[in-house]
Amino acid sequence: MSTSNRDETDTTVTVMVIPRECLQARMERKTISVTGMSCNGCEQNVETALRNLDDVNRIEADHEADTVDVVLEDGVSDDDVNAAIEQAGYDVVA
């Protein structure tokens, strides 16, 4: 009869490598033209309104350039983003 010295607690570890393209494909960066921002407080108002949306990961409003840069996950609609900005009191330029 043969006996094994193999440890019964051997474990298998599976490593899954996800290509960067796959991770980035789920995110979208947009620059939105917004009018009505005139100061840093306006920037904060827009950023706060967008932070209240799910799946908005990065927001940077710039009142001098009249833009808002956002990074969104798939599933966030332009309508939702525009509505949040407009509800904060600013206009989205189409």
Gaussian input, Z-matrix of N, CA and C with variables (Angstrom, degrees):
# hf/3-21g

backbone

0 1
 N
 C     1     B1
 C     2     B2     1     A1
 N     3     B3     2     A2     1     D1
 C     4     B4     3     A3     2     D2
 C     5     B5     4     A4     3     D3
 N     6     B6     5     A5     4     D4
 C     7     B7     6     A6     5     D5
 C     8     B8     7     A7     6     D6
 N     9     B9     8     A8     7     D7
 C    10    B10     9     A9     8     D8
 C    11    B11    10    A10     9     D9
 N    12    B12    11    A11    10    D10
 C    13    B13    12    A12    11    D11
 C    14    B14    13    A13    12    D12
 N    15    B15    14    A14    13    D13
 C    16    B16    15    A15    14    D14
 C    17    B17    16    A16    15    D15
 N    18    B18    17    A17    16    D16
 C    19    B19    18    A18    17    D17
 C    20    B20    19    A19    18    D18
 N    21    B21    20    A20    19    D19
 C    22    B22    21    A21    20    D20
 C    23    B23    22    A22    21    D21
 N    24    B24    23    A23    22    D22
 C    25    B25    24    A24    23    D23
 C    26    B26    25    A25    24    D24
 N    27    B27    26    A26    25    D25
 C    28    B28    27    A27    26    D26
 C    29    B29    28    A28    27    D27
 N    30    B30    29    A29    28    D28
 C    31    B31    30    A30    29    D29
 C    32    B32    31    A31    30    D30
 N    33    B33    32    A32    31    D31
 C    34    B34    33    A33    32    D32
 C    35    B35    34    A34    33    D33
 N    36    B36    35    A35    34    D34
 C    37    B37    36    A36    35    D35
 C    38    B38    37    A37    36    D36
 N    39    B39    38    A38    37    D37
 C    40    B40    39    A39    38    D38
 C    41    B41    40    A40    39    D39
 N    42    B42    41    A41    40    D40
 C    43    B43    42    A42    41    D41
 C    44    B44    43    A43    42    D42
 N    45    B45    44    A44    43    D43
 C    46    B46    45    A45    44    D44
 C    47    B47    46    A46    45    D45
 N    48    B48    47    A47    46    D46
 C    49    B49    48    A48    47    D47
 C    50    B50    49    A49    48    D48
 N    51    B51    50    A50    49    D49
 C    52    B52    51    A51    50    D50
 C    53    B53    52    A52    51    D51
 N    54    B54    53    A53    52    D52
 C    55    B55    54    A54    53    D53
 C    56    B56    55    A55    54    D54
 N    57    B57    56    A56    55    D55
 C    58    B58    57    A57    56    D56
 C    59    B59    58    A58    57    D57
 N    60    B60    59    A59    58    D58
 C    61    B61    60    A60    59    D59
 C    62    B62    61    A61    60    D60
 N    63    B63    62    A62    61    D61
 C    64    B64    63    A63    62    D62
 C    65    B65    64    A64    63    D63
 N    66    B66    65    A65    64    D64
 C    67    B67    66    A66    65    D65
 C    68    B68    67    A67    66    D66
 N    69    B69    68    A68    67    D67
 C    70    B70    69    A69    68    D68
 C    71    B71    70    A70    69    D69
 N    72    B72    71    A71    70    D70
 C    73    B73    72    A72    71    D71
 C    74    B74    73    A73    72    D72
 N    75    B75    74    A74    73    D73
 C    76    B76    75    A75    74    D74
 C    77    B77    76    A76    75    D75
 N    78    B78    77    A77    76    D76
 C    79    B79    78    A78    77    D77
 C    80    B80    79    A79    78    D78
 N    81    B81    80    A80    79    D79
 C    82    B82    81    A81    80    D80
 C    83    B83    82    A82    81    D81
 N    84    B84    83    A83    82    D82
 C    85    B85    84    A84    83    D83
 C    86    B86    85    A85    84    D84
 N    87    B87    86    A86    85    D85
 C    88    B88    87    A87    86    D86
 C    89    B89    88    A88    87    D87
 N    90    B90    89    A89    88    D88
 C    91    B91    90    A90    89    D89
 C    92    B92    91    A91    90    D90
 N    93    B93    92    A92    91    D91
 C    94    B94    93    A93    92    D92
 C    95    B95    94    A94    93    D93
 N    96    B96    95    A95    94    D94
 C    97    B97    96    A96    95    D95
 C    98    B98    97    A97    96    D96
 N    99    B99    98    A98    97    D97
 C   100   B100    99    A99    98    D98
 C   101   B101   100   A100    99    D99
 N   102   B102   101   A101   100   D100
 C   103   B103   102   A102   101   D101
 C   104   B104   103   A103   102   D102
 N   105   B105   104   A104   103   D103
 C   106   B106   105   A105   104   D104
 C   107   B107   106   A106   105   D105
 N   108   B108   107   A107   106   D106
 C   109   B109   108   A108   107   D107
 C   110   B110   109   A109   108   D108
 N   111   B111   110   A110   109   D109
 C   112   B112   111   A111   110   D110
 C   113   B113   112   A112   111   D111
 N   114   B114   113   A113   112   D112
 C   115   B115   114   A114   113   D113
 C   116   B116   115   A115   114   D114
 N   117   B117   116   A116   115   D115
 C   118   B118   117   A117   116   D116
 C   119   B119   118   A118   117   D117
 N   120   B120   119   A119   118   D118
 C   121   B121   120   A120   119   D119
 C   122   B122   121   A121   120   D120
 N   123   B123   122   A122   121   D121
 C   124   B124   123   A123   122   D122
 C   125   B125   124   A124   123   D123
 N   126   B126   125   A125   124   D124
 C   127   B127   126   A126   125   D125
 C   128   B128   127   A127   126   D126
 N   129   B129   128   A128   127   D127
 C   130   B130   129   A129   128   D128
 C   131   B131   130   A130   129   D129
 N   132   B132   131   A131   130   D130
 C   133   B133   132   A132   131   D131
 C   134   B134   133   A133   132   D132
 N   135   B135   134   A134   133   D133
 C   136   B136   135   A135   134   D134
 C   137   B137   136   A136   135   D135
 N   138   B138   137   A137   136   D136
 C   139   B139   138   A138   137   D137
 C   140   B140   139   A139   138   D138
 N   141   B141   140   A140   139   D139
 C   142   B142   141   A141   140   D140
 C   143   B143   142   A142   141   D141
 N   144   B144   143   A143   142   D142
 C   145   B145   144   A144   143   D143
 C   146   B146   145   A145   144   D144
 N   147   B147   146   A146   145   D145
 C   148   B148   147   A147   146   D146
 C   149   B149   148   A148   147   D147
 N   150   B150   149   A149   148   D148
 C   151   B151   150   A150   149   D149
 C   152   B152   151   A151   150   D150
 N   153   B153   152   A152   151   D151
 C   154   B154   153   A153   152   D152
 C   155   B155   154   A154   153   D153
 N   156   B156   155   A155   154   D154
 C   157   B157   156   A156   155   D155
 C   158   B158   157   A157   156   D156
 N   159   B159   158   A158   157   D157
 C   160   B160   159   A159   158   D158
 C   161   B161   160   A160   159   D159
 N   162   B162   161   A161   160   D160
 C   163   B163   162   A162   161   D161
 C   164   B164   163   A163   162   D162
 N   165   B165   164   A164   163   D163
 C   166   B166   165   A165   164   D164
 C   167   B167   166   A166   165   D165
 N   168   B168   167   A167   166   D166
 C   169   B169   168   A168   167   D167
 C   170   B170   169   A169   168   D168
 N   171   B171   170   A170   169   D169
 C   172   B172   171   A171   170   D170
 C   173   B173   172   A172   171   D171
 N   174   B174   173   A173   172   D172
 C   175   B175   174   A174   173   D173
 C   176   B176   175   A175   174   D174
 N   177   B177   176   A176   175   D175
 C   178   B178   177   A177   176   D176
 C   179   B179   178   A178   177   D177
 N   180   B180   179   A179   178   D178
 C   181   B181   180   A180   179   D179
 C   182   B182   181   A181   180   D180
 N   183   B183   182   A182   181   D181
 C   184   B184   183   A183   182   D182
 C   185   B185   184   A184   183   D183
 N   186   B186   185   A185   184   D184
 C   187   B187   186   A186   185   D185
 C   188   B188   187   A187   186   D186
 N   189   B189   188   A188   187   D187
 C   190   B190   189   A189   188   D188
 C   191   B191   190   A190   189   D189
 N   192   B192   191   A191   190   D190
 C   193   B193   192   A192   191   D191
 C   194   B194   193   A193   192   D192
 N   195   B195   194   A194   193   D193
 C   196   B196   195   A195   194   D194
 C   197   B197   196   A196   195   D195
 N   198   B198   197   A197   196   D196
 C   199   B199   198   A198   197   D197
 C   200   B200   199   A199   198   D198
 N   201   B201   200   A200   199   D199
 C   202   B202   201   A201   200   D200
 C   203   B203   202   A202   201   D201
 N   204   B204   203   A203   202   D202
 C   205   B205   204   A204   203   D203
 C   206   B206   205   A205   204   D204
 N   207   B207   206   A206   205   D205
 C   208   B208   207   A207   206   D206
 C   209   B209   208   A208   207   D207
 N   210   B210   209   A209   208   D208
 C   211   B211   210   A210   209   D209
 C   212   B212   211   A211   210   D210
 N   213   B213   212   A212   211   D211
 C   214   B214   213   A213   212   D212
 C   215   B215   214   A214   213   D213
 N   216   B216   215   A215   214   D214
 C   217   B217   216   A216   215   D215
 C   218   B218   217   A217   216   D216
 N   219   B219   218   A218   217   D217
 C   220   B220   219   A219   218   D218
 C   221   B221   220   A220   219   D219
 N   222   B222   221   A221   220   D220
 C   223   B223   222   A222   221   D221
 C   224   B224   223   A223   222   D222
 N   225   B225   224   A224   223   D223
 C   226   B226   225   A225   224   D224
 C   227   B227   226   A226   225   D225
 N   228   B228   227   A227   226   D226
 C   229   B229   228   A228   227   D227
 C   230   B230   229   A229   228   D228
 N   231   B231   230   A230   229   D229
 C   232   B232   231   A231   230   D230
 C   233   B233   232   A232   231   D231
 N   234   B234   233   A233   232   D232
 C   235   B235   234   A234   233   D233
 C   236   B236   235   A235   234   D234
 N   237   B237   236   A236   235   D235
 C   238   B238   237   A237   236   D236
 C   239   B239   238   A238   237   D237
 N   240   B240   239   A239   238   D238
 C   241   B241   240   A240   239   D239
 C   242   B242   241   A241   240   D240
 N   243   B243   242   A242   241   D241
 C   244   B244   243   A243   242   D242
 C   245   B245   244   A244   243   D243
 N   246   B246   245   A245   244   D244
 C   247   B247   246   A246   245   D245
 C   248   B248   247   A247   246   D246
 N   249   B249   248   A248   247   D247
 C   250   B250   249   A249   248   D248
 C   251   B251   250   A250   249   D249
 N   252   B252   251   A251   250   D250
 C   253   B253   252   A252   251   D251
 C   254   B254   253   A253   252   D252
 N   255   B255   254   A254   253   D253
 C   256   B256   255   A255   254   D254
 C   257   B257   256   A256   255   D255
 N   258   B258   257   A257   256   D256
 C   259   B259   258   A258   257   D257
 C   260   B260   259   A259   258   D258
 N   261   B261   260   A260   259   D259
 C   262   B262   261   A261   260   D260
 C   263   B263   262   A262   261   D261
 N   264   B264   263   A263   262   D262
 C   265   B265   264   A264   263   D263
 C   266   B266   265   A265   264   D264
 N   267   B267   266   A266   265   D265
 C   268   B268   267   A267   266   D266
 C   269   B269   268   A268   267   D267
 N   270   B270   269   A269   268   D268
 C   271   B271   270   A270   269   D269
 C   272   B272   271   A271   270   D270
 N   273   B273   272   A272   271   D271
 C   274   B274   273   A273   272   D272
 C   275   B275   274   A274   273   D273
 N   276   B276   275   A275   274   D274
 C   277   B277   276   A276   275   D275
 C   278   B278   277   A277   276   D276
 N   279   B279   278   A278   277   D277
 C   280   B280   279   A279   278   D278
 C   281   B281   280   A280   279   D279

   B1=1.4236
   B2=1.5192
   B3=1.2903
   B4=1.4493
   B5=1.5155
   B6=1.3080
   B7=1.4667
   B8=1.5134
   B9=1.2935
   B10=1.4508
   B11=1.5159
   B12=1.3080
   B13=1.4624
   B14=1.5366
   B15=1.2966
   B16=1.4668
   B17=1.5176
   B18=1.3138
   B19=1.4551
   B20=1.5211
   B21=1.3003
   B22=1.4546
   B23=1.5336
   B24=1.3249
   B25=1.4660
   B26=1.5206
   B27=1.3205
   B28=1.4633
   B29=1.5280
   B30=1.3080
   B31=1.4558
   B32=1.5158
   B33=1.2868
   B34=1.4599
   B35=1.5188
   B36=1.3093
   B37=1.4540
   B38=1.5134
   B39=1.3249
   B40=1.4545
   B41=1.5208
   B42=1.3120
   B43=1.4556
   B44=1.5138
   B45=1.3264
   B46=1.4524
   B47=1.5197
   B48=1.3070
   B49=1.4581
   B50=1.5210
   B51=1.3177
   B52=1.4615
   B53=1.5173
   B54=1.3168
   B55=1.4635
   B56=1.5269
   B57=1.3154
   B58=1.4563
   B59=1.5236
   B60=1.3396
   B61=1.4612
   B62=1.5201
   B63=1.3167
   B64=1.4647
   B65=1.5256
   B66=1.3109
   B67=1.4545
   B68=1.5150
   B69=1.3167
   B70=1.4462
   B71=1.5249
   B72=1.3142
   B73=1.4618
   B74=1.5229
   B75=1.3218
   B76=1.4546
   B77=1.5240
   B78=1.3297
   B79=1.4577
   B80=1.5192
   B81=1.3067
   B82=1.4584
   B83=1.5197
   B84=1.3184
   B85=1.4616
   B86=1.5198
   B87=1.3393
   B88=1.4623
   B89=1.5201
   B90=1.3119
   B91=1.4574
   B92=1.5209
   B93=1.3192
   B94=1.4544
   B95=1.5282
   B96=1.3222
   B97=1.4623
   B98=1.5212
   B99=1.3289
   B100=1.4549
   B101=1.5228
   B102=1.3151
   B103=1.4668
   B104=1.5204
   B105=1.3138
   B106=1.4565
   B107=1.5122
   B108=1.3332
   B109=1.4564
   B110=1.5299
   B111=1.3262
   B112=1.4634
   B113=1.5301
   B114=1.3415
   B115=1.4655
   B116=1.5304
   B117=1.3315
   B118=1.4690
   B119=1.5221
   B120=1.3184
   B121=1.4664
   B122=1.5184
   B123=1.3232
   B124=1.4720
   B125=1.5252
   B126=1.3257
   B127=1.4641
   B128=1.5204
   B129=1.3256
   B130=1.4689
   B131=1.5238
   B132=1.3326
   B133=1.4714
   B134=1.5235
   B135=1.3250
   B136=1.4697
   B137=1.5216
   B138=1.3325
   B139=1.4637
   B140=1.5278
   B141=1.3068
   B142=1.4678
   B143=1.5247
   B144=1.3163
   B145=1.4750
   B146=1.5270
   B147=1.3271
   B148=1.4639
   B149=1.5253
   B150=1.3245
   B151=1.4655
   B152=1.5209
   B153=1.3185
   B154=1.4639
   B155=1.5263
   B156=1.3237
   B157=1.4697
   B158=1.5197
   B159=1.3191
   B160=1.4618
   B161=1.5238
   B162=1.3027
   B163=1.4624
   B164=1.5253
   B165=1.3334
   B166=1.4634
   B167=1.5226
   B168=1.3297
   B169=1.4592
   B170=1.5189
   B171=1.2889
   B172=1.4656
   B173=1.5166
   B174=1.3218
   B175=1.4624
   B176=1.5187
   B177=1.3273
   B178=1.4612
   B179=1.5203
   B180=1.3223
   B181=1.4606
   B182=1.5255
   B183=1.3274
   B184=1.4638
   B185=1.5283
   B186=1.3388
   B187=1.4710
   B188=1.5244
   B189=1.3211
   B190=1.4664
   B191=1.5323
   B192=1.3183
   B193=1.4678
   B194=1.5284
   B195=1.3338
   B196=1.4731
   B197=1.5220
   B198=1.3460
   B199=1.4662
   B200=1.5208
   B201=1.3247
   B202=1.4553
   B203=1.5239
   B204=1.3304
   B205=1.4628
   B206=1.5174
   B207=1.3329
   B208=1.4623
   B209=1.5226
   B210=1.3147
   B211=1.4609
   B212=1.5146
   B213=1.3334
   B214=1.4603
   B215=1.5180
   B216=1.2975
   B217=1.4590
   B218=1.5208
   B219=1.3405
   B220=1.4612
   B221=1.5216
   B222=1.3084
   B223=1.4540
   B224=1.5165
   B225=1.3242
   B226=1.4619
   B227=1.5233
   B228=1.3051
   B229=1.4653
   B230=1.5237
   B231=1.3223
   B232=1.4636
   B233=1.5205
   B234=1.3265
   B235=1.4639
   B236=1.5276
   B237=1.3426
   B238=1.4675
   B239=1.5228
   B240=1.3318
   B241=1.4606
   B242=1.5282
   B243=1.3234
   B244=1.4681
   B245=1.5297
   B246=1.3227
   B247=1.4681
   B248=1.5274
   B249=1.3267
   B250=1.4662
   B251=1.5271
   B252=1.3323
   B253=1.4690
   B254=1.5238
   B255=1.3178
   B256=1.4665
   B257=1.5266
   B258=1.3233
   B259=1.4663
   B260=1.5203
   B261=1.3445
   B262=1.4659
   B263=1.5267
   B264=1.3504
   B265=1.4505
   B266=1.5160
   B267=1.3246
   B268=1.4679
   B269=1.5335
   B270=1.3129
   B271=1.4598
   B272=1.5218
   B273=1.3261
   B274=1.4621
   B275=1.5288
   B276=1.3271
   B277=1.4543
   B278=1.5199
   B279=1.3270
   B280=1.4729
   B281=1.5120
   A1=108.31
   A2=115.24
   A3=120.99
   A4=109.58
   A5=116.17
   A6=120.34
   A7=109.07
   A8=115.39
   A9=120.80
   A10=109.43
   A11=114.95
   A12=119.98
   A13=111.06
   A14=116.04
   A15=120.97
   A16=110.12
   A17=115.19
   A18=121.43
   A19=108.83
   A20=117.21
   A21=122.03
   A22=112.52
   A23=118.87
   A24=121.28
   A25=112.27
   A26=117.82
   A27=119.92
   A28=108.74
   A29=116.15
   A30=120.53
   A31=109.40
   A32=114.06
   A33=120.35
   A34=107.94
   A35=115.49
   A36=120.90
   A37=107.65
   A38=115.71
   A39=120.65
   A40=107.96
   A41=115.54
   A42=120.78
   A43=107.46
   A44=115.32
   A45=120.00
   A46=108.42
   A47=115.98
   A48=121.09
   A49=107.93
   A50=115.23
   A51=120.99
   A52=108.00
   A53=117.13
   A54=119.11
   A55=111.38
   A56=115.34
   A57=121.77
   A58=112.12
   A59=116.71
   A60=120.69
   A61=111.68
   A62=116.69
   A63=120.31
   A64=110.85
   A65=116.92
   A66=119.86
   A67=110.91
   A68=116.54
   A69=120.65
   A70=111.98
   A71=117.27
   A72=120.41
   A73=111.19
   A74=117.11
   A75=119.84
   A76=112.67
   A77=116.77
   A78=121.86
   A79=109.61
   A80=115.58
   A81=120.16
   A82=108.77
   A83=115.91
   A84=121.04
   A85=108.57
   A86=115.76
   A87=120.42
   A88=109.43
   A89=114.90
   A90=121.32
   A91=106.64
   A92=115.53
   A93=122.31
   A94=108.34
   A95=116.59
   A96=121.24
   A97=108.72
   A98=115.29
   A99=121.26
   A100=108.69
   A101=117.17
   A102=120.36
   A103=109.99
   A104=114.62
   A105=120.29
   A106=114.28
   A107=118.54
   A108=120.49
   A109=108.20
   A110=116.49
   A111=118.88
   A112=113.97
   A113=116.83
   A114=118.95
   A115=110.42
   A116=115.67
   A117=120.57
   A118=111.69
   A119=116.90
   A120=120.08
   A121=111.69
   A122=115.89
   A123=120.40
   A124=110.03
   A125=116.17
   A126=120.22
   A127=110.16
   A128=116.05
   A129=120.85
   A130=111.70
   A131=117.02
   A132=120.16
   A133=111.28
   A134=116.56
   A135=120.79
   A136=109.95
   A137=116.62
   A138=120.05
   A139=111.33
   A140=117.20
   A141=120.85
   A142=111.23
   A143=116.87
   A144=120.47
   A145=110.60
   A146=117.06
   A147=119.98
   A148=112.22
   A149=117.55
   A150=120.14
   A151=111.66
   A152=116.33
   A153=120.14
   A154=112.67
   A155=117.43
   A156=121.00
   A157=109.33
   A158=116.66
   A159=120.87
   A160=109.69
   A161=116.39
   A162=124.19
   A163=114.61
   A164=117.03
   A165=120.96
   A166=105.36
   A167=116.32
   A168=120.14
   A169=115.55
   A170=117.97
   A171=120.69
   A172=108.12
   A173=115.41
   A174=120.09
   A175=107.83
   A176=115.40
   A177=119.84
   A178=108.61
   A179=115.10
   A180=120.84
   A181=108.75
   A182=115.72
   A183=122.01
   A184=108.49
   A185=116.04
   A186=119.51
   A187=112.31
   A188=117.87
   A189=120.22
   A190=111.64
   A191=116.70
   A192=121.12
   A193=112.08
   A194=117.11
   A195=122.17
   A196=111.87
   A197=116.15
   A198=120.46
   A199=110.99
   A200=113.62
   A201=122.30
   A202=106.48
   A203=116.27
   A204=121.66
   A205=107.92
   A206=116.64
   A207=121.27
   A208=109.74
   A209=115.46
   A210=122.51
   A211=105.81
   A212=115.08
   A213=122.34
   A214=111.16
   A215=116.10
   A216=120.37
   A217=108.61
   A218=115.04
   A219=119.29
   A220=108.80
   A221=115.27
   A222=119.94
   A223=114.23
   A224=117.57
   A225=119.52
   A226=107.15
   A227=116.65
   A228=119.78
   A229=111.36
   A230=114.86
   A231=120.62
   A232=110.19
   A233=116.65
   A234=120.78
   A235=111.48
   A236=116.98
   A237=120.63
   A238=111.19
   A239=116.00
   A240=120.85
   A241=110.15
   A242=116.12
   A243=120.45
   A244=111.30
   A245=116.74
   A246=120.87
   A247=110.58
   A248=117.70
   A249=120.83
   A250=110.76
   A251=116.25
   A252=120.21
   A253=110.25
   A254=116.14
   A255=120.24
   A256=111.83
   A257=117.20
   A258=119.79
   A259=111.62
   A260=116.55
   A261=120.50
   A262=111.49
   A263=116.51
   A264=120.05
   A265=116.06
   A266=116.71
   A267=121.10
   A268=109.75
   A269=116.22
   A270=120.73
   A271=110.70
   A272=115.11
   A273=121.67
   A274=107.48
   A275=115.92
   A276=121.11
   A277=107.89
   A278=115.85
   A279=120.52
   A280=111.58
   D1=137.48
   D2=-176.96
   D3=-101.94
   D4=139.64
   D5=176.55
   D6=-117.62
   D7=150.87
   D8=-178.03
   D9=-109.32
   D10=139.98
   D11=175.90
   D12=-92.60
   D13=10.20
   D14=-177.74
   D15=-69.00
   D16=134.25
   D17=178.97
   D18=-74.18
   D19=128.38
   D20=-178.30
   D21=-72.08
   D22=-6.60
   D23=-178.92
   D24=-96.56
   D25=14.09
   D26=176.93
   D27=-56.55
   D28=138.75
   D29=177.95
   D30=-124.92
   D31=154.34
   D32=177.17
   D33=-109.81
   D34=131.52
   D35=178.24
   D36=-113.16
   D37=128.02
   D38=177.53
   D39=-107.14
   D40=127.41
   D41=178.41
   D42=-109.38
   D43=127.82
   D44=179.30
   D45=-110.83
   D46=121.64
   D47=178.65
   D48=-99.02
   D49=123.88
   D50=-179.99
   D51=-106.58
   D52=120.41
   D53=179.78
   D54=-60.50
   D55=144.09
   D56=179.93
   D57=-53.75
   D58=-37.64
   D59=-179.52
   D60=-59.53
   D61=-36.30
   D62=-179.89
   D63=-69.10
   D64=-38.73
   D65=178.58
   D66=-68.34
   D67=-42.43
   D68=-177.78
   D69=-72.81
   D70=-25.13
   D71=-178.50
   D72=-64.47
   D73=-22.08
   D74=-179.21
   D75=-86.51
   D76=-2.74
   D77=-179.12
   D78=-119.58
   D79=150.04
   D80=178.60
   D81=-136.61
   D82=133.15
   D83=176.89
   D84=-101.53
   D85=132.88
   D86=-179.74
   D87=-133.32
   D88=147.32
   D89=170.07
   D90=-114.43
   D91=123.35
   D92=-175.71
   D93=-111.98
   D94=131.60
   D95=175.25
   D96=-82.99
   D97=126.32
   D98=-176.36
   D99=-132.69
   D100=131.45
   D101=175.48
   D102=-108.34
   D103=156.89
   D104=178.26
   D105=105.01
   D106=-11.74
   D107=177.14
   D108=-82.87
   D109=128.14
   D110=-178.16
   D111=-126.53
   D112=-1.98
   D113=-177.63
   D114=-159.11
   D115=177.47
   D116=178.41
   D117=-63.02
   D118=-32.01
   D119=177.57
   D120=-63.88
   D121=-37.55
   D122=176.70
   D123=-64.30
   D124=-42.35
   D125=177.41
   D126=-57.65
   D127=-45.43
   D128=179.63
   D129=-62.66
   D130=-39.19
   D131=178.49
   D132=-61.00
   D133=-44.86
   D134=-179.86
   D135=-66.44
   D136=-45.47
   D137=-179.32
   D138=-61.83
   D139=-40.82
   D140=178.16
   D141=-64.42
   D142=-42.42
   D143=179.04
   D144=-60.89
   D145=-41.17
   D146=-179.02
   D147=-75.14
   D148=-29.79
   D149=177.65
   D150=-64.79
   D151=-23.27
   D152=179.03
   D153=-74.21
   D154=-12.17
   D155=176.70
   D156=-84.15
   D157=142.70
   D158=174.33
   D159=-70.47
   D160=146.52
   D161=172.82
   D162=68.45
   D163=23.47
   D164=170.31
   D165=-102.18
   D166=116.13
   D167=-169.71
   D168=-99.61
   D169=-28.69
   D170=-178.93
   D171=-145.47
   D172=135.56
   D173=-179.30
   D174=-138.72
   D175=132.97
   D176=174.54
   D177=-143.58
   D178=108.06
   D179=178.39
   D180=-93.65
   D181=144.87
   D182=179.95
   D183=-135.45
   D184=103.87
   D185=-176.74
   D186=-68.39
   D187=-27.50
   D188=-179.95
   D189=-72.08
   D190=-34.52
   D191=179.58
   D192=-94.03
   D193=-7.01
   D194=-175.91
   D195=56.91
   D196=42.99
   D197=-179.97
   D198=-133.91
   D199=158.42
   D200=170.76
   D201=-132.06
   D202=121.31
   D203=174.53
   D204=-96.24
   D205=130.19
   D206=179.38
   D207=-133.51
   D208=150.09
   D209=170.40
   D210=-116.98
   D211=120.01
   D212=-174.18
   D213=-118.04
   D214=146.27
   D215=170.64
   D216=-83.07
   D217=159.21
   D218=175.92
   D219=-53.42
   D220=143.05
   D221=176.46
   D222=102.42
   D223=-14.54
   D224=176.32
   D225=-85.84
   D226=121.02
   D227=-175.90
   D228=-87.07
   D229=152.33
   D230=174.95
   D231=-59.42
   D232=-37.84
   D233=179.72
   D234=-60.10
   D235=-41.44
   D236=179.36
   D237=-65.34
   D238=-42.92
   D239=179.71
   D240=-64.33
   D241=-48.75
   D242=-179.32
   D243=-61.83
   D244=-41.20
   D245=-179.71
   D246=-63.28
   D247=-40.35
   D248=179.53
   D249=-63.40
   D250=-42.25
   D251=178.85
   D252=-65.17
   D253=-43.98
   D254=-178.47
   D255=-68.42
   D256=-35.76
   D257=177.13
   D258=-67.36
   D259=-23.98
   D260=176.17
   D261=-78.95
   D262=-8.00
   D263=175.19
   D264=104.58
   D265=16.92
   D266=-177.70
   D267=-122.09
   D268=162.18
   D269=-176.73
   D270=-107.86
   D271=134.27
   D272=175.27
   D273=-91.72
   D274=128.87
   D275=179.57
   D276=-91.62
   D277=123.75
   D278=-177.29
   D279=-73.20

